[in-house]
Amino acid sequence: MAKIKNPPNQLVHSEPRLLGPDAIPIGPLALGTWRMVSTDLRANTLLIETALDTGLNLIDTADVYGLDHGGVRFGQCEEHLGAVLSATPSLRDRMFLASKGGIRPPVPYDSSPEYIRQAVEASLARLQTDRIDLWQIHRPDLYTHPADLAGVLDDLHGEGKIKHVGVSNFTVDQHEALASYLQQPIVSTQPQFSVGHLEPLRDGTFDRAMRDRLVPLAWSPLLGGRLLTGEGLRPELLTTLDGLAQREQTDRTAVAIAFVLAHPARPVVLLGTQTPKRLSEAVAALSVSLDRTDVYEIIVASEGQPLP
Ligand SMILES: NC(=O)c1ccc[n+]([C@@H]2O[C@H](COP(=O)([O-])OP(=O)(O)OC[C@H]3O[C@@H](n4cnc5c(N)ncnc54)[C@H](OP(=O)(O)O)[C@@H]3O)[C@@H](O)[C@H]2O)c1
């Protein structure tokens, strides 16, 4: 892992993250396509191009995306991304393509080897590609033994269908159990993390990531848009973020993104906007300076109680 080059008081890490044994550089901001339900190929292509042109080289999707946010079916968002890749094949090699599987409505979770193989092969077909750079178990299936799951993941890796394995929404123990059977490292973990969702700070997720040099991919960094409306958030948190934004001559969004980037586990921020302009604007977060006083102030404002 690269040495920390930040000045002592600046916590925000804006450099690329190095993923896996080959230290693949991943931009600190990435694009998630959970909300890519539009059938407008041009708009979807523009979004992907804007992401790649702006340094967001990791594009995250999942087979289950398409069932909400106005979508109509399982697989729909992968199909839309696949249509973009089919129409403009040069985009494929510019991106680090991440997908997920293992949520199987209405079961709801299935990580049995038979299903996982079927899920990966179906994702490859929808994405119109021959490989998925990072394939993640979307949520743990409590009724699959990790040895069975590891076996099929190693097989799919050996066949070149998935290049790297990651987990999402796993407890540290679930992660540990799977890692103990896999013949390859788990290279990423995808927890929810934002100014309004702080669990990975203390539940071991980030500690595990730092121990094993995993890249955390932080989902819903803007709380799915609630950061902007303030819905369900403590007014003190919004006041704190807005005060820091004023000091940094930026906006609340940039401060909230910078807060995620400030953790020493160096998370990648998975932005969910479908608006190219907002993706470009998010880059402002990389220039925000936050020190320890700032991040602890955000934590206290978010939790509504003083730290011990
Ligand atoms: N592993 C998991 O279980 C899991 C769960 C959820 C999400 N994810 C991943 O995380 C990604 C991001 O999640 P998310 O979509 O909830 O992320 P988010 O960035 O927290 O929220 C995006 C939403 O905020 C809205 N928004 C409002 N104002 C905005 C502004 N100024 N800038 C940017 N966005 C603004 C966007 O609307 P507009 O589109 O109109 O800009 C969009 O609806 C997903 O695409 C997916 O890849 C993973």
The ligand as a Tripos MOL2 file, in Angstrom:
@<TRIPOS>MOLECULE
LIG
   48    52     1     0     0
SMALL
NO_CHARGES

@<TRIPOS>ATOM
      1 N1        -24.1300   -3.2930   -1.6430 N.am      1 LIG1
      2 C1        -25.3300   -2.8340   -1.3720 C.2       1 LIG1
      3 O1        -26.1210   -3.4670   -0.6590 O.2       1 LIG1
      4 C2        -25.7350   -1.5210   -1.9370 C.ar      1 LIG1
      5 C3        -26.9400   -0.8980   -1.5180 C.ar      1 LIG1
      6 C4        -27.2490    0.3410   -2.0760 C.ar      1 LIG1
      7 C5        -26.4080    0.9350   -2.9960 C.ar      1 LIG1
      8 N2        -25.2630    0.2820   -3.4000 N.ar      1 LIG1
      9 C6        -24.3300    0.8750   -4.3820 C.3       1 LIG1
     10 O2        -24.0640    2.2190   -4.0360 O.3       1 LIG1
     11 C7        -24.3700    3.0540   -5.1490 C.3       1 LIG1
     12 C8        -24.7900    4.4030   -4.6680 C.3       1 LIG1
     13 O3        -25.9690    4.3140   -3.8490 O.3       1 LIG1
     14 P1        -27.0250    5.4820   -3.8810 P.3       1 LIG1
     15 O4        -27.6090    5.6190   -5.2390 O.co2     1 LIG1
     16 O5        -27.9420    5.3040   -2.7440 O.co2     1 LIG1
     17 O6        -26.0100    6.7300   -3.6350 O.3       1 LIG1
     18 P2        -26.1180    8.2160   -3.1680 P.3       1 LIG1
     19 O7        -25.0430    8.9170   -3.9370 O.co2     1 LIG1
     20 O8        -26.1230    8.2780   -1.6840 O.co2     1 LIG1
     21 O9        -27.5510    8.7250   -3.6450 O.3       1 LIG1
     22 C9        -27.8250    9.0060   -4.9840 C.3       1 LIG1
     23 C10       -29.1820    9.6800   -5.0520 C.3       1 LIG1
     24 O10       -29.0480   11.0080   -4.4990 O.3       1 LIG1
     25 C11       -29.6410   11.9080   -5.4100 C.3       1 LIG1
     26 N3        -29.0360   13.2440   -5.2780 N.ar      1 LIG1
     27 C12       -29.7130   14.3430   -4.8820 C.ar      1 LIG1
     28 N4        -28.9050   15.4040   -4.8860 N.ar      1 LIG1
     29 C13       -27.7000   15.0050   -5.2810 C.ar      1 LIG1
     30 C14       -26.4670   15.6700   -5.4670 C.ar      1 LIG1
     31 N5        -26.3010   16.9750   -5.2440 N.pl3     1 LIG1
     32 N6        -25.4110   14.9580   -5.8870 N.ar      1 LIG1
     33 C15       -25.5450   13.6500   -6.1110 C.ar      1 LIG1
     34 N7        -26.7020   12.9580   -5.9500 N.ar      1 LIG1
     35 C16       -27.7830   13.6280   -5.5360 C.ar      1 LIG1
     36 C17       -29.4280   11.2840   -6.7750 C.3       1 LIG1
     37 O11       -30.3620   11.8260   -7.6700 O.3       1 LIG1
     38 P3        -29.9960   12.1280   -9.2090 P.3       1 LIG1
     39 O12       -29.7540   10.8070   -9.8670 O.co2     1 LIG1
     40 O13       -31.2070   12.8240   -9.7000 O.co2     1 LIG1
     41 O14       -28.7740   13.0020   -9.2370 O.co2     1 LIG1
     42 C18       -29.6990    9.8370   -6.4740 C.3       1 LIG1
     43 O15       -31.0950    9.5690   -6.4750 O.3       1 LIG1
     44 C19       -25.4380    2.2700   -5.9130 C.3       1 LIG1
     45 O16       -25.5530    2.6690   -7.2670 O.3       1 LIG1
     46 C20       -24.8940    0.8730   -5.7940 C.3       1 LIG1
     47 O17       -23.8530    0.6840   -6.7310 O.3       1 LIG1
     48 C21       -24.9240   -0.9120   -2.8720 C.ar      1 LIG1
@<TRIPOS>BOND
     1     1     2 1
     2     2     3 2
     3     2     4 1
     4     4     5 ar
     5     4    48 ar
     6     5     6 ar
     7     6     7 ar
     8     7     8 ar
     9     8     9 1
    10     8    48 ar
    11     9    10 1
    12     9    46 1
    13    10    11 1
    14    11    12 1
    15    11    44 1
    16    12    13 1
    17    13    14 1
    18    14    15 2
    19    14    16 1
    20    14    17 1
    21    17    18 1
    22    18    19 2
    23    18    20 1
    24    18    21 1
    25    21    22 1
    26    22    23 1
    27    23    24 1
    28    23    42 1
    29    24    25 1
    30    25    26 1
    31    25    36 1
    32    26    27 ar
    33    26    35 ar
    34    27    28 ar
    35    28    29 ar
    36    29    30 ar
    37    29    35 ar
    38    30    31 1
    39    30    32 ar
    40    32    33 ar
    41    33    34 ar
    42    34    35 ar
    43    36    37 1
    44    36    42 1
    45    37    38 1
    46    38    39 2
    47    38    40 1
    48    38    41 1
    49    42    43 1
    50    44    45 1
    51    44    46 1
    52    46    47 1
@<TRIPOS>SUBSTRUCTURE
     1 LIG1         1 GROUP 0 **** ****
